[in-house]
């Protein structure tokens, strides 16, 4: 008697179930691989941004640690300002007007808020950030400035405009001719016909030290052993900019012109400690901001800043009253 062996086979339902399971597994594997690739991309970009930001902070710290603070007067007994910081406004009525000095390329296209945009409690230091000017003794005697300018990274009319942190330096021989007041004389606005001294306000593209910096600011402190401290100033270290007379942050204090060590007017005091702040966009954030300013963005300026930027800071102890053995 012949016997027949029934060959096992998948039923249609089993095939459908197996395909469904395979699809689910494939979906999770694909999602994991995609997320891993995105994480790697963000991590790699974040490492680059972190490294670049720290290098920029190192450069700023080196300059400030070599800064020259002296109490000097001109022939009319006016005190000379050797350290200055001003919050740059978009308002043409402000003394640091952007249009006059052409700091910003296509000001109308910038999506930064039109208001003064000075909210130091939240690390917003002016529409164009802080404009810091001082004299440095190393490696030579130079007038130096730092500030943000919106311009193209390359000399290419098709290249998008970026927010760039500039370090402008006046050569030693020109600095000696310019005098020791960083805001007056040849350094005053309109006193530089040949771009020798006005480089502090109109830096060359070659002076860029960091890209995609949307906020650059500083806070200034002086040591005071009897100062009890506030929410904005630790005990023994009084905040003098941007601050009121009690060591608290003040939105109305948008400029500091320092010329003295011991004056009771804190608005004229040289700082003992400077705190530097840099808010830097990551690569996706920089690209989103370019799209926004070209009229193609889906997020507004504040959303991009909140989601795609990081705040870097550095505390710097300033040197003594003047560089020992050095008098320019």
NUBATOR-498814 format. One record per residue (C-alpha): x, y, z; residue in one letter. Coordinates in steps of 0.25 Angstrom, whole numbers, plus 5000, padded with zeros to 4 digits. Layout:
BEGIN
XYZA/...
This chain:
BEGIN
500050005000X/500650134996X/500750245006X/500850395003X/501650495011X/500950625012X/502050735009X/501950855019X/501750995013X/501451135018X/500051175018X/499651305012X/499351355027X/500751315031X/501451385020X/500651515023X/501051505037X/502551475034X/502551595024X/501951685035X/502951645045X/504151665035X/503551795032X/503451835046X/504851795049X/505451865037X/504651995041X/505351985055X/506751955049X/506552065039X/506052165049X/507252125058X/508252145047X/507652275043X/507652325057X/509052285059X/509552355047X/508852475051X/509452465065X/510752455059X/510552575050X/510152655061X/511252605070X/512252635060X/511752775057X/511652795072X/513052755074X/513552855063X/512752965069X/513252935083X/514652935078X/514453065070X/513753135081X/514853095092X/515953145082X/515253285080X/515153295096X/516553265097X/516953375087X/516053475094X/516653435108X/518053445103X/517753585098X/517053635111X/518053575120X/519053665113X/518153785113X/518753915118X/517953995128X/518554125133X/518054255139X/518454365129X/517954505125X/518054595113X/518654735112X/517254785117X/517254685129X/516154605123X/516354455127X/516654365115X/515854245113X/516654115111X/515554015111X/514154025105X/512953935103X/511753985095X/510453905092X/510253925077X/508853965073X/508153965060X/507554095063X/508254205054X/508054305066X/509054215074X/510554265074X/510954125069X/509954125057X/510154015048X/509854075035X/510854185036X/511954085039X/511453985030X/511653875040X/510553795035X/510253745020X/508853765016X/508353815030X/506953805025X/507053655022X/507453625036X/506453555043X/506953595057X/505853675064X/505753815061X/505753865075X/507053895083X/507153755086X/507853775099X/507453675110X/508753645118X/508053555128X/507753465116X/509053485110X/508553575099X/509653685097X/509153775087X/508653765072X/510053745068X/510653695081X/511653765089X/512753855083X/513953835092X/515153925090X/516453935098X/517953935097X/518853815098X/520353805101X/520653665096X/521253625086X/521353775083X/520553905087X/519253905079X/517853955079X/516953835078X/515453825077X/514453705076X/513053705071X/512053635062X/511753675047X/510853615038X/511553595024X/511853485014X/512953385018X/513553395004X/513753504994X/512653444986X/511353524983X/510553384983X/511153344997X/510053355008X/510353455019X/510753405033X/510953465047X/512453465049X/513253505061X/514353595057X/515653625064X/516253755059X/517653805062X/518353935059X/519753925056X/520753965067X/521254085059X/519854135056X/519454115070X/520554205076X/520054305066X/518654285070X/518854325085X/518354265097X/516854295097X/516154175090X/514854255088X/515354395084X/516454455075X/516754375063X/515954255068X/514654345068X/513654315058X/513954395045X/515354415048X/515954305039X/516054345024X/516954225021X/516454115029X/517654115038X/516954145051X/515454115047X/515853965046X/515353955060X/513953985055X/514053935040X/514953815042X/515553735030X/514953605026X/516253535029X/516053575044X/514953475046X/515253375057X/513853305059X/512653285050X/511153285053X/511253365066X/509953425069X/510253485082X/511553535088X/511553605101X/512353635114X/512053665129X/513053745137X/513353725152X/514253785162X/514753725175X/514053785188X/514253715201X/513053775208X/512153745196X/511053655201X/510653605187X/509353595179X/508653495170X/509653555159X/510853575167X/511553475176X/512053525190X/513253605189X/513153625174X/512253745170X/511653745156X/511953885149X/511453865135X/510353845131X/509853885145X/509253985154X/509854045166X/509553925174X/510253815166X/508953765159X/508853755144X/508253875138X/507653875124X/507954025123X/509454015125X/509853995110X/511254055110X/512454055119X/513654155117X/514754115127X/515854215131X/516054195146X/516354095157X/515854165169X/514754255165X/513454245172X/512754245159X/512654105155X/512354135141X/513754185139X/514454075147X/515453975141X/514953835143X/515753735151X/514953615145X/514353605132X/513253495128X/513253465113X/511953415106X/511853355092X/510553295087X/510853205075X/509953135065X/510152995061X/510252965046X/508752925044X/508453055052X/509353135043X/508753075030X/507353105036X/507653245039X/508153265024X/506853205019X/506053305028X/506753425023X/506553375009X/505053375011X/505053215011X/505053185026X/504053115034X/504553155048X/504653295053X/505953355058X/505653325073X/505253185070X/506553155063X/507353225074X/506653145085X/506853005078X/508153015071X/509053105079X/509953085091X/510553195101X/511953185104X/512653265115X/513953295121X/514353375134X/515653455132X/516453515144X/517053645139X/518553685141X/518953785151X/518853935149X/519753945137X/520753855131X/522053855139X/523253915132X/522353965120X/521954105117X/521454135103X/
